[in-house]
Amino acid sequence: MVFAPGEKPGVEQDEVKLQNASKQIVQTAILRAVQQVSQESQQKEKRTNSTSLQLERGKLTKKHEKK
């Protein structure tokens, strides 16, 4: 039996399909994890910036009250 280039007999072809599907699943999972970490990092940065701004406002208010 003759196979076209890149084509493999039955069982081997199924294994290649499974490997490709597994790679796709792993790539998708990694991408989602990276996106989640990125979003969480951005949210944390926003909270930190907001807290810093509130603290600065508090310092300015206290300095003003001392005068």
N, C-alpha and C positions, 0 to 999 in steps of 0.2 A: 504494500500500500504506500502511496506517495502523498506527503503532506505539503501544503503550501508553506512558504517561509513564515516562521512565527507560530505556526499551527502545530500542536502536539497531540498525540493520541489521547483518547478518552480520559483516563484517570489523571494523567499529567495535566491535561487542559483544565480539568475540574480543580486541581490543586492550584494552578496558576490563578484561576478565577477567585478561589478562596483567599489566596495570598493578597491579591489586588483589593478585594473587599476588606480584608483585615487592615491593610495599609490605609485605605480610605477612612475606615472607622477610627483608627488611631490618629490620623491627621485631623479629622473633624474634632475629636475629643481634645487634642492639644490646642487647636485654634480656639475652641470655646473656653478652655481653661485660661488661656492667655487673655482673651477678651474680658473674662470675668475679673481676673486680677487687675487688669488695666482700669476697668470701671470702678472697682473697689478702691484702688489707689487714687483715682480722681475724686471720688466722693470723700475720702479721708482728707485729701488736700484741701477740698472746699471747706470741710468742717474746721480744719486747722486754721485756715486763713480767716474764717469767720470768727473763730475764738480769739485769734490774735487781734483782729480788728476791734472786737468787743473789749478786750483788755486795754488796748491803746486808747479807746474812747473813755474807758474808766479812769485811766491815768490822767488824761487831759482834764476830765471833769474834776478829779481830786485836786490837781494842781490849781485849777481855776478857783475852786472852793477855798483853798488855803489863803488866797490873796485878800 
